[in-house]
C-alpha cells in the first residue's frame, strides 16, 4: 500500500508542477484577448498607448490615429465621449466605416460603437463601460476603419475609475 501512496504523491507532484508551468507562462490577467484568442504578452500590453489620463496616438505607416476620452480618467457606468482622428502629413483624413470596440480579458458583453463625423476631422462615439465584477479595471480600445483606401486598426489601453 505504501508503494501506491508514494506513486500517487509523485503523480500529484507532477500534475502540480505542470499546472505551475502553464500558469507561469500565461499572460497576466489584464492582458487583452485579441479577437477572443490568446491573451497578448505583457510587453504587448505596455506597448499600447495609455489613454486613461491623456490622449494617445498610434503611427500606422503614413497615418497617425489619435484617441481621446472625456472625462479623463473615464468612469465606470458613466457616459464618456470617445474621439478619434486620423491624420496623414499633419492633415485630417476620413476614417470610412470607422468604429471603436472595447474589450477586457474576460467577456464583458458587446461594446462596439460606430464613429460619427464631427468637427476638425474628429469622429466621435458616446460610450458606457461597466466595471468588471472581479475588480479589474483595464480595458482595451480597438479603432478600425478604412483610411486612404486601406484597412487600419489601432489599439489602446485604459483603466476605468470607480464611480464615487
Short mmCIF file of the C-alpha atoms (twelve columns), coordinates in Angstrom:
data_MODEL
# 
_entry.id   MODEL 
# 
loop_
_atom_site.group_PDB 
_atom_site.id 
_atom_site.type_symbol 
_atom_site.label_atom_id 
_atom_site.label_alt_id 
_atom_site.label_comp_id 
_atom_site.label_asym_id 
_atom_site.label_seq_id 
_atom_site.Cartn_x 
_atom_site.Cartn_y 
_atom_site.Cartn_z 
_atom_site.pdbx_PDB_model_num 
ATOM 1   C CA . UNK A 1   0.000   0.000  0.000   1 
ATOM 2   C CA . UNK A 2   2.883   2.379  0.727   1 
ATOM 3   C CA . UNK A 3   4.187   1.944  -2.815  1 
ATOM 4   C CA . UNK A 4   0.832   3.096  -4.296  1 
ATOM 5   C CA . UNK A 5   0.660   6.042  -1.932  1 
ATOM 6   C CA . UNK A 6   4.159   7.092  -2.933  1 
ATOM 7   C CA . UNK A 7   3.285   6.678  -6.624  1 
ATOM 8   C CA . UNK A 8   0.125   8.775  -6.098  1 
ATOM 9   C CA . UNK A 9   2.142   11.553 -4.456  1 
ATOM 10  C CA . UNK A 10  4.639   11.549 -7.332  1 
ATOM 11  C CA . UNK A 11  1.814   11.816 -9.892  1 
ATOM 12  C CA . UNK A 12  0.181   14.600 -7.851  1 
ATOM 13  C CA . UNK A 13  3.508   16.444 -7.719  1 
ATOM 14  C CA . UNK A 14  3.936   16.154 -11.495 1 
ATOM 15  C CA . UNK A 15  0.425   17.468 -12.097 1 
ATOM 16  C CA . UNK A 16  1.030   20.399 -9.723  1 
ATOM 17  C CA . UNK A 17  4.342   21.169 -11.447 1 
ATOM 18  C CA . UNK A 18  2.607   21.105 -14.845 1 
ATOM 19  C CA . UNK A 19  -0.106  23.474 -13.655 1 
ATOM 20  C CA . UNK A 20  2.536   25.815 -12.242 1 
ATOM 21  C CA . UNK A 21  4.499   25.836 -15.506 1 
ATOM 22  C CA . UNK A 22  1.400   26.520 -17.604 1 
ATOM 23  C CA . UNK A 23  0.144   29.352 -15.388 1 
ATOM 24  C CA . UNK A 24  3.573   30.940 -15.025 1 
ATOM 25  C CA . UNK A 25  3.941   31.099 -18.815 1 
ATOM 26  C CA . UNK A 26  0.452   32.532 -19.396 1 
ATOM 27  C CA . UNK A 27  -0.077  36.232 -19.981 1 
ATOM 28  C CA . UNK A 28  -1.125  38.347 -16.997 1 
ATOM 29  C CA . UNK A 29  -4.812  38.573 -16.166 1 
ATOM 30  C CA . UNK A 30  -5.022  42.128 -17.507 1 
ATOM 31  C CA . UNK A 31  -3.615  41.331 -20.972 1 
ATOM 32  C CA . UNK A 32  -6.141  41.690 -23.799 1 
ATOM 33  C CA . UNK A 33  -7.569  38.789 -25.708 1 
ATOM 34  C CA . UNK A 34  -7.129  39.553 -29.375 1 
ATOM 35  C CA . UNK A 35  -10.334 38.587 -31.125 1 
ATOM 36  C CA . UNK A 36  -11.230 36.176 -28.351 1 
ATOM 37  C CA . UNK A 37  -7.966  34.301 -28.855 1 
ATOM 38  C CA . UNK A 38  -4.915  34.015 -26.679 1 
ATOM 39  C CA . UNK A 39  -4.033  36.990 -24.461 1 
ATOM 40  C CA . UNK A 40  -1.260  39.305 -25.583 1 
ATOM 41  C CA . UNK A 41  2.069   39.261 -23.790 1 
ATOM 42  C CA . UNK A 42  2.943   41.750 -21.082 1 
ATOM 43  C CA . UNK A 43  5.246   43.648 -23.407 1 
ATOM 44  C CA . UNK A 44  2.376   43.999 -25.910 1 
ATOM 45  C CA . UNK A 45  0.123   45.380 -23.178 1 
ATOM 46  C CA . UNK A 46  2.604   48.002 -22.017 1 
ATOM 47  C CA . UNK A 47  3.446   48.954 -25.606 1 
ATOM 48  C CA . UNK A 48  -0.140  50.099 -26.193 1 
ATOM 49  C CA . UNK A 49  -0.736  53.828 -25.689 1 
ATOM 50  C CA . UNK A 50  -2.471  54.515 -22.362 1 
ATOM 51  C CA . UNK A 51  -5.406  56.907 -22.875 1 
ATOM 52  C CA . UNK A 52  -6.579  56.895 -19.254 1 
ATOM 53  C CA . UNK A 53  -5.249  60.368 -18.410 1 
ATOM 54  C CA . UNK A 54  -4.102  61.762 -21.774 1 
ATOM 55  C CA . UNK A 55  -4.767  61.385 -25.492 1 
ATOM 56  C CA . UNK A 56  -2.812  58.615 -27.194 1 
ATOM 57  C CA . UNK A 57  -1.620  58.121 -30.762 1 
ATOM 58  C CA . UNK A 58  -0.566  55.170 -32.887 1 
ATOM 59  C CA . UNK A 59  1.515   55.562 -36.030 1 
ATOM 60  C CA . UNK A 60  0.426   53.117 -38.720 1 
ATOM 61  C CA . UNK A 61  2.816   53.852 -41.555 1 
ATOM 62  C CA . UNK A 62  1.715   57.081 -43.204 1 
ATOM 63  C CA . UNK A 63  -1.304  57.543 -40.900 1 
ATOM 64  C CA . UNK A 64  -1.443  58.599 -37.263 1 
ATOM 65  C CA . UNK A 65  -4.561  57.641 -35.277 1 
ATOM 66  C CA . UNK A 66  -5.299  59.595 -32.094 1 
ATOM 67  C CA . UNK A 67  -7.805  58.518 -29.428 1 
ATOM 68  C CA . UNK A 68  -9.150  60.965 -26.848 1 
ATOM 69  C CA . UNK A 69  -11.531 60.260 -23.938 1 
ATOM 70  C CA . UNK A 70  -13.667 62.667 -21.923 1 
ATOM 71  C CA . UNK A 71  -13.594 62.560 -18.953 1 
ATOM 72  C CA . UNK A 72  -10.044 61.558 -18.107 1 
ATOM 73  C CA . UNK A 73  -9.939  59.195 -16.347 1 
ATOM 74  C CA . UNK A 74  -13.053 57.513 -17.723 1 
ATOM 75  C CA . UNK A 75  -15.530 56.389 -15.041 1 
ATOM 76  C CA . UNK A 76  -17.251 53.002 -14.978 1 
ATOM 77  C CA . UNK A 77  -21.017 53.082 -15.652 1 
ATOM 78  C CA . UNK A 78  -20.837 56.750 -16.751 1 
ATOM 79  C CA . UNK A 79  -21.115 58.120 -20.265 1 
ATOM 80  C CA . UNK A 80  -17.790 59.005 -21.836 1 
ATOM 81  C CA . UNK A 81  -17.090 60.708 -25.116 1 
ATOM 82  C CA . UNK A 82  -14.627 58.914 -27.376 1 
ATOM 83  C CA . UNK A 83  -12.987 60.997 -30.099 1 
ATOM 84  C CA . UNK A 84  -10.832 59.543 -32.870 1 
ATOM 85  C CA . UNK A 85  -8.852  61.406 -35.503 1 
ATOM 86  C CA . UNK A 86  -6.713  60.068 -38.332 1 
ATOM 87  C CA . UNK A 87  -4.011  62.275 -39.860 1 
ATOM 88  C CA . UNK A 88  -1.705  61.938 -42.822 1 
ATOM 89  C CA . UNK A 89  1.021   64.535 -43.287 1 
ATOM 90  C CA . UNK A 90  -0.473  66.522 -40.388 1 
ATOM 91  C CA . UNK A 91  -3.868  66.885 -42.104 1 
ATOM 92  C CA . UNK A 92  -7.023  65.054 -41.007 1 
ATOM 93  C CA . UNK A 93  -8.157  62.171 -43.202 1 
ATOM 94  C CA . UNK A 94  -11.516 60.405 -43.101 1 
ATOM 95  C CA . UNK A 95  -11.960 57.057 -41.411 1 
ATOM 96  C CA . UNK A 96  -14.511 55.296 -43.585 1 
ATOM 97  C CA . UNK A 97  -16.674 52.785 -41.730 1 
ATOM 98  C CA . UNK A 98  -14.961 53.840 -38.510 1 
ATOM 99  C CA . UNK A 99  -15.794 52.008 -35.322 1 
ATOM 100 C CA . UNK A 100 -14.359 51.608 -31.866 1 
ATOM 101 C CA . UNK A 101 -14.734 48.490 -29.749 1 
ATOM 102 C CA . UNK A 102 -13.817 47.783 -26.143 1 
ATOM 103 C CA . UNK A 103 -12.833 44.507 -24.503 1 
ATOM 104 C CA . UNK A 104 -11.300 43.063 -21.370 1 
ATOM 105 C CA . UNK A 105 -9.547  39.762 -20.836 1 
ATOM 106 C CA . UNK A 106 -12.839 38.248 -19.691 1 
ATOM 107 C CA . UNK A 107 -16.115 38.539 -21.623 1 
ATOM 108 C CA . UNK A 108 -17.968 41.711 -20.616 1 
ATOM 109 C CA . UNK A 109 -20.577 41.905 -23.358 1 
ATOM 110 C CA . UNK A 110 -20.623 43.610 -26.733 1 
ATOM 111 C CA . UNK A 111 -19.084 47.087 -26.652 1 
ATOM 112 C CA . UNK A 112 -18.831 48.146 -30.312 1 
ATOM 113 C CA . UNK A 113 -19.690 51.659 -31.421 1 
ATOM 114 C CA . UNK A 114 -19.820 53.365 -34.813 1 
ATOM 115 C CA . UNK A 115 -17.820 56.572 -35.117 1 
ATOM 116 C CA . UNK A 116 -19.794 59.622 -36.245 1 
ATOM 117 C CA . UNK A 117 -18.051 62.500 -38.092 1 
ATOM 118 C CA . UNK A 118 -17.542 65.656 -36.009 1 
ATOM 119 C CA . UNK A 119 -15.661 68.944 -36.376 1 
ATOM 120 C CA . UNK A 120 -11.982 69.344 -37.356 1 
ATOM 121 C CA . UNK A 121 -11.641 65.794 -38.664 1 
ATOM 122 C CA . UNK A 122 -12.619 64.110 -35.400 1 
ATOM 123 C CA . UNK A 123 -15.081 61.230 -35.224 1 
ATOM 124 C CA . UNK A 124 -16.977 60.533 -32.020 1 
ATOM 125 C CA . UNK A 125 -18.968 57.942 -30.099 1 
ATOM 126 C CA . UNK A 126 -20.766 58.033 -26.755 1 
ATOM 127 C CA . UNK A 127 -19.711 55.010 -24.683 1 
ATOM 128 C CA . UNK A 128 -20.619 53.448 -21.327 1 
ATOM 129 C CA . UNK A 129 -18.403 50.691 -19.941 1 
ATOM 130 C CA . UNK A 130 -19.182 48.563 -16.881 1 
ATOM 131 C CA . UNK A 131 -16.867 47.733 -14.030 1 
ATOM 132 C CA . UNK A 132 -15.784 44.105 -14.023 1 
ATOM 133 C CA . UNK A 133 -17.120 42.102 -11.036 1 
ATOM 134 C CA . UNK A 134 -13.567 40.816 -10.496 1 
ATOM 135 C CA . UNK A 135 -12.424 44.368 -9.711  1 
ATOM 136 C CA . UNK A 136 -10.142 44.621 -12.745 1 
ATOM 137 C CA . UNK A 137 -10.342 47.995 -14.460 1 
ATOM 138 C CA . UNK A 138 -8.147  47.517 -17.567 1 
ATOM 139 C CA . UNK A 139 -9.976  47.816 -20.900 1 
ATOM 140 C CA . UNK A 140 -8.641  47.786 -24.465 1 
ATOM 141 C CA . UNK A 141 -9.969  50.013 -27.236 1 
ATOM 142 C CA . UNK A 142 -9.628  48.983 -30.870 1 
ATOM 143 C CA . UNK A 143 -10.215 51.584 -33.583 1 
ATOM 144 C CA . UNK A 144 -10.941 50.140 -37.022 1 
ATOM 145 C CA . UNK A 145 -11.811 51.614 -40.384 1 
ATOM 146 C CA . UNK A 146 -10.556 52.351 -43.865 1 
ATOM 147 C CA . UNK A 147 -8.162  55.270 -44.261 1 
ATOM 148 C CA . UNK A 148 -6.861  56.289 -47.689 1 
ATOM 149 C CA . UNK A 149 -8.277  53.093 -49.185 1 
ATOM 150 C CA . UNK A 150 -6.521  50.764 -46.725 1 
ATOM 151 C CA . UNK A 151 -7.962  48.998 -43.680 1 
ATOM 152 C CA . UNK A 152 -6.405  50.296 -40.451 1 
ATOM 153 C CA . UNK A 153 -6.525  49.022 -36.894 1 
ATOM 154 C CA . UNK A 154 -5.106  50.760 -33.812 1 
ATOM 155 C CA . UNK A 155 -5.199  49.525 -30.203 1 
ATOM 156 C CA . UNK A 156 -5.090  51.488 -26.969 1 
ATOM 157 C CA . UNK A 157 -5.418  50.662 -23.269 1 
ATOM 158 C CA . UNK A 158 -7.313  52.439 -20.495 1 
ATOM 159 C CA . UNK A 159 -8.186  51.943 -16.858 1 
ATOM 160 C CA . UNK A 160 -11.646 52.863 -15.613 1 
ATOM 161 C CA . UNK A 161 -12.091 54.864 -12.435 1 
ATOM 162 C CA . UNK A 162 -14.540 53.528 -9.855  1 
ATOM 163 C CA . UNK A 163 -17.708 55.643 -9.598  1 
ATOM 164 C CA . UNK A 164 -17.931 57.789 -6.464  1 
# 
